[in-house]
Structure formats: structure tokens, C-alpha cells
């Protein structure tokens, strides 16, 4: 297959020409696994981390045990895992799971986990985490394990795993973009969990009558029943008193389910999920077998419950399966004398689910006898309207949770698509080479800056988040540093570097007058967005600058204003130090900032901490050399 221009064929596939491909052993400064001897856990101050604590992209320390200092020191001397290291599961069912160590504390590792340490001046650990978690990355791990009797990655094989990578700025941009989606997924997970917990609490209140809905309050008088306290006007009733509990049926001897569509679909326990039935793999009763099991069908007005294997799956069938045959491993509640949805929620609640756990038979396959199910007690409000009202509240909660789950699924699909594009270089976030210098300009400085302000407003401002002056100033500074190697006219102002001439000497006024930009306010955000005549500004920009300039600036799209202020401040100080022949380090940068009356207050802000200044120095070195 012909490789398109700008790309090359490698051991891991087609990648951009300016990307490299290397084994982890060459990319990492250290790769080491944990102790091969299990310590004695119990009391102690140091966590003991195993493969079960390494999830897909995240640490789960909820089950981590503790060991004493003596054991930890012996393990840590060999395996000194540090914050920022990448943790990779190398043994067991979770082999290939990986996460970044975001803990400030020391902890010990078992041999089922290895840590990978990258030099941050050359490689971004978060980027390689995304590579390992990608479909291609996981495939390489599975290939490395092929032929092993035991699911295991040796340190030798880990060192030989190869991954593609771009220059450092693009690693950082890719890691940032994918981490933003991870943060969104994490937020959705937490919100879904919260909503589920709220629903469980609501079920506990509503299905026991502890909370009565408007219109059904009455005076609270409790009465004791076998299932606990309920309102005096409620009853504890058996399932057989409000429904006919009937079993399903297996196919007659000599017949087998078929994928060929017939008029008689067959619902198995494997098709069931809490609330309903998955239609994706429905099988059918073959011709000639339906008459023998025609009395064991289920209808849309019924409720099913699994009674063998996976017990307690409760649901209502969709209209498409009305009259389908039901497996012998499930029962159905039919001829209901109560609200169907209310009964579904009671059957799904802890009231019934805990009863199932308490009386199920124990054996190769857990079972729930029909005669026992018939005797199950449930709380029942006195009227169908109250039953329906309770079910409606819980149904609304389910709809909200389902909408969030669908949103999460779409976001996960987006993440997979982004990984496929970004981690292979098919889509680039950073221009692959230094952009060309602009043509000789036959226009003055003010016109030039007016066009830059307009183009930045068009590409980095929206009606929801207009481009503010502070952010625009920092992006303009970075643009000039990237193209010309210097940013003339920028001064050490409080929020600086800042060029006052842009505001007071014409460029912003020119851009407004020419219709390149317009002032805009959205809630607490104010700034500039594109004006009616933005096309003219874009045309000028296209003549004077290479398109790669904007591609290069994309790496800063998701940086906060404070982060851009830190970066540009450190860059300006770095240039000053280098011109004077002084060394560039955190102490020297802080000294320059502290000496300036307008800048010294910056050092009191958390964004100008020693660690963040050090990180900014590294970034400046990468961006501008």
C-alpha cells in the first residue's frame, strides 16, 4: 500500500515523518516491578499496591492494604515508585491495565505491577499512558503475551514494547486533549453514581411509605409487618395474592433454538437486563416446537424475574417481544392486581432482592423455587393512583440516569475516535515543522496587529466565551515568539507580558472600525468575537503568515489564563537571563520576578510555585530552544 506524503511505514504502522518509534526500554529512564515476595499485611503506614488497584486509566486504592515501615523500606529500595510514574499491570486477568501514580506518598508494589519512569524533558508519561490504553497498545501487549500458559508480561517484554511518539510539544498537546475527555468521563461517572444513590434512597423512602407523595400524605401511623414498618393504610401482601406467578418452559426434547426468524421468539436469561430485554441476540423457537410450549409465553403486561443462575433480574418485555416464549430459568408475574411499574420497582428493590439472597438454593447453579417466590411479601399502597405516582417519580429518575449513560457512551466513543486519530498522527494538533517567516510586509505595525487580534478572536473566541484581552495578549506574544523569535514591545506589567500599544496605539481600534472584530459579553465573560468583515482579516493573515502558525497555537487552546501568564512571564525572564549570560533555573527566574515592582506580587500566587515555574522553564525550552 502506498504511503501518502509526509508519512512513513514503521513496525507499528504508518506514522508521520517527524514521529519516532522506540521500545519502552529506550524511552524510559527506569522500568521495575515490585517485590516477588508477599509481605505480611495488616498494621502499618505504607500502602501495598497490587494489580487489583490498577484500573483502566485510574488508580483504585479502596482495597489497598498496609504494611509496616521495615517491609516497605526493603521493597522500596529496589522499587522506588514516584509520583508521575506510569503503573502497568503485568500479571493476571488485568494485565495491560495502566494508570498514572498521582499520589504524593510512598507505597510498595507487588510483582504483578511495574512502574515506567519517563524523563519529562523528553517524554510525557500521560501521552504514553494513552498509547498503552489504546486499542493498538493493548493489542501489542496481548501479542507479547501470546503463547504463555499464564497471563503475564515479563520485564523483558515490557522493555521491548514499541510505541510511536511525536516531538514533545505534540505529546503534551495530545495528552492534554485526551485527558480533558477523561476528566469529562470521570465527571459523568461520578454524576451517574450520585444519581443512582439518590434513586436508591428514594426507593427506600417511597416503597416503604416513609415518604408519601403530595395528595397521598394522610397522618403517619406505622404498623409492624414481616418486611418492616409501613403506613397503617398500606398492606404487606404476597406476590401470589396480587398476581399469578407462572414458570417458563424449555424447548421440547429434540428441538434447539435457531437464529432463523420465526413467529416465536424465545427469551433467555442471557437476553435479560435489569428493566428489560436486549434484542441484539434474540433466538427463536423452530417450526414444530411452538405448540408444545404455547402456554409459557410472556406478554407486555407481565413482569419477568430470573430464577436460575443469575437470580433476581427483573423487567418488562418490549412490545416487539409480546407473546414470546420464556425460558424455564425465569418466572413471570401475570394477571396483575396492582400497578405494573410499581410492582417492577418493588421487585427491583432491596426488599425483594435481599429476600432472594436469603433463601436461594446453593449449588452448581443457584435457584429460586416458584413456590417460595409466590410467598414473597411486598409493601402495597392502598390505591393504584398512589402506586402509579411512586412509579412515575422513580421512572423519571431512571430516564435521567439513562440520558447520562447515553451521554457517557457517546463521549467514550468520541474518546476512542480521538485516540485513533491523534495517537497515530492521522490528525495533528501541532504543526510538524517550524513555520515559514512572513513575507516582506508593505503595511504598518498597527494594521498587522489588528489582523492578528481579529484572527485570534475568530479562532479562539466564541459567543459563549469571547476572547478576553488578557488571553489575546498572551496568544499574540506566543505567536510573535514562535515566528520572529522575539516579541518586541512587551513590558513587565502586572498581568504581563503586556503590550500597551495594542490597546492605546491603534490595533484594537482598527480591528473594530474595519469590522474585523466586535465587542461581546456573555454572562461574566467579555471580550472580542469575529466581526462581519472577518473574512478580509483572514485573507490578510493568510498572505502574511503560514497556516501552520494557527496550528501551532492550538496547543494552548485549553490552557487557563493564569497558565499562559506563567508561561509567557517565565519565557520573558528566560530570554533576559540568557542575554545576560546567567543560568536559567527556578531561583534565578524568581529573583528577576521579585526585583520588578509590577511583577513581584506574582510570586505570592499558587500558579507561580517552584514546581510550576520549573515546569514552565522546561516548556519554554521545548517551545523556543
Rosetta blueprint (number, residue, H / E / L):
1 X L
2 X L
3 X L
4 X L
5 X L
6 X L
7 X E
8 X E
9 X E
10 X E
11 X L
12 X L
13 X E
14 X E
15 X E
16 X E
17 X L
18 X L
19 X L
20 X E
21 X E
22 X E
23 X E
24 X H
25 X H
26 X H
27 X H
28 X E
29 X E
30 X E
31 X E
32 X E
33 X E
34 X L
35 X E
36 X L
37 X L
38 X L
39 X L
40 X L
41 X L
42 X L
43 X L
44 X L
45 X L
46 X E
47 X E
48 X E
49 X E
50 X L
51 X H
52 X H
53 X H
54 X E
55 X L
56 X L
57 X L
58 X L
59 X E
60 X L
61 X L
62 X L
63 X L
64 X L
65 X E
66 X E
67 X E
68 X L
69 X H
70 X H
71 X H
72 X H
73 X H
74 X H
75 X H
76 X H
77 X H
78 X H
79 X L
80 X L
81 X L
82 X L
83 X L
84 X L
85 X L
86 X E
87 X E
88 X E
89 X E
90 X L
91 X E
92 X L
93 X L
94 X L
95 X L
96 X L
97 X L
98 X E
99 X E
100 X E
101 X L
102 X L
103 X L
104 X L
105 X L
106 X L
107 X E
108 X E
109 X E
110 X E
111 X L
112 X L
113 X E
114 X E
115 X E
116 X E
117 X E
118 X E
119 X L
120 X L
121 X L
122 X L
123 X L
124 X L
125 X H
126 X H
127 X H
128 X H
129 X H
130 X H
131 X H
132 X H
133 X H
134 X L
135 X H
136 X H
137 X H
138 X H
139 X H
140 X H
141 X H
142 X H
143 X H
144 X H
145 X H
146 X L
147 X L
148 X L
149 X L
150 X L
151 X L
152 X E
153 X L
154 X L
155 X H
156 X H
157 X H
158 X H
159 X H
160 X H
161 X L
162 X E
163 X E
164 X E
165 X E
166 X L
167 X L
168 X H
169 X H
170 X H
171 X H
172 X H
173 X H
174 X H
175 X H
176 X H
177 X H
178 X H
179 X H
180 X H
181 X H
182 X H
183 X H
184 X H
185 X H
186 X H
187 X H
188 X H
189 X H
190 X H
191 X H
192 X H
193 X H
194 X H
195 X H
196 X H
197 X H
198 X H
199 X H
200 X H
201 X H
202 X H
203 X H
204 X H
205 X H
206 X H
207 X L
208 X L
209 X L
210 X L
211 X L
212 X L
213 X L
214 X L
215 X L
216 X L
217 X L
218 X L
219 X L
220 X L
221 X L
222 X E
223 X E
224 X E
225 X E
226 X L
227 X L
228 X E
229 X E
230 X E
231 X E
232 X L
233 X L
234 X L
235 X E
236 X E
237 X E
238 X E
239 X H
240 X H
241 X H
242 X H
243 X L
244 X E
245 X E
246 X E
247 X E
248 X L
249 X L
250 X L
251 X L
252 X L
253 X L
254 X L
255 X L
256 X L
257 X L
258 X E
259 X L
260 X L
261 X L
262 X L
263 X L
264 X L
265 X E
266 X E
267 X E
268 X L
269 X H
270 X H
271 X H
272 X E
273 X E
274 X L
275 X E
276 X E
277 X E
278 X L
279 X L
280 X L
281 X L
282 X L
283 X E
284 X E
285 X L
286 X L
287 X L
288 X L
289 X L
290 X H
291 X H
292 X H
293 X H
294 X L
295 X L
296 X L
297 X E
298 X E
299 X L
300 X L
301 X L
302 X L
303 X E
304 X E
305 X E
306 X E
307 X L
308 X E
309 X L
310 X L
311 X L
312 X L
313 X L
314 X E
315 X E
316 X L
317 X L
318 X L
319 X H
320 X H
321 X H
322 X L
323 X L
324 X E
325 X E
326 X E
327 X L
328 X L
329 X L
330 X E
331 X E
332 X E
333 X E
334 X E
335 X L
336 X L
337 X L
338 X L
339 X L
340 X H
341 X H
342 X H
343 X H
344 X H
345 X H
346 X H
347 X H
348 X H
349 X L
350 X H
351 X H
352 X H
353 X H
354 X H
355 X H
356 X H
357 X H
358 X H
359 X H
360 X L
361 X E
362 X L
363 X L
364 X L
365 X L
366 X L
367 X E
368 X L
369 X L
370 X H
371 X H
372 X H
373 X H
374 X H
375 X L
376 X L
377 X E
378 X E
379 X E
380 X E
381 X L
382 X L
383 X L
384 X H
385 X H
386 X H
387 X H
388 X H
389 X H
390 X H
391 X H
392 X H
393 X H
394 X H
395 X H
396 X H
397 X H
398 X H
399 X H
400 X H
401 X H
402 X H
403 X H
404 X H
405 X H
406 X H
407 X H
408 X H
409 X H
410 X H
411 X H
412 X H
413 X H
414 X H
415 X H
416 X H
417 X H
418 X H
419 X H
420 X H
421 X H
422 X H
423 X L
424 X L
425 X L
426 X L
427 X L
428 X L
429 X L
430 X L
431 X L
432 X L
433 X L
434 X L
435 X L
436 X L
437 X L
438 X L
439 X L
440 X L
441 X L
442 X L
443 X L
444 X L
445 X H
446 X H
447 X H
448 X H
449 X H
450 X H
451 X H
452 X H
453 X H
454 X H
455 X H
456 X H
457 X H
458 X H
459 X H
460 X H
461 X L
462 X L
463 X L
464 X L
465 X L
466 X L
467 X E
468 X L
469 X H
470 X H
471 X H
472 X H
473 X H
474 X H
475 X H
476 X H
477 X H
478 X H
479 X H
480 X H
481 X H
482 X H
483 X H
484 X H
485 X L
486 X L
487 X L
488 X L
489 X L
490 X L
491 X E
492 X L
493 X L
494 X L
495 X L
496 X L
497 X L
498 X E
499 X L
500 X H
501 X H
502 X H
503 X H
504 X H
505 X L
506 X L
507 X H
508 X H
509 X H
510 X H
511 X H
512 X H
513 X H
514 X L
515 X L
516 X L
517 X E
518 X E
519 X E
520 X E
521 X E
522 X E
523 X L
524 X L
525 X E
526 X E
527 X E
528 X E
529 X E
530 X E
531 X L
532 X L
533 X L
534 X H
535 X H
536 X H
537 X H
538 X H
539 X H
540 X H
541 X H
542 X H
543 X H
544 X H
545 X L
546 X L
547 X L
548 X H
549 X H
550 X H
551 X H
552 X H
553 X H
554 X H
555 X H
556 X H
557 X L
558 X L
559 X L
560 X L
561 X H
562 X H
563 X H
564 X H
565 X H
566 X H
567 X H
568 X H
569 X H
570 X H
571 X H
572 X H
573 X H
574 X H
575 X H
576 X H
577 X H
578 X H
579 X H
580 X L
581 X L
582 X L
583 X L
584 X L
585 X L
586 X H
587 X H
588 X H
589 X H
590 X H
591 X H
592 X H
593 X H
594 X H
595 X H
596 X L
597 X L
598 X L
599 X L
600 X H
601 X H
602 X H
603 X H
604 X H
605 X L
606 X H
607 X H
608 X H
609 X L
610 X H
611 X H
612 X H
613 X H
614 X H
615 X H
616 X H
617 X H
618 X H
619 X H
620 X H
621 X H
622 X H
623 X H
624 X H
625 X L
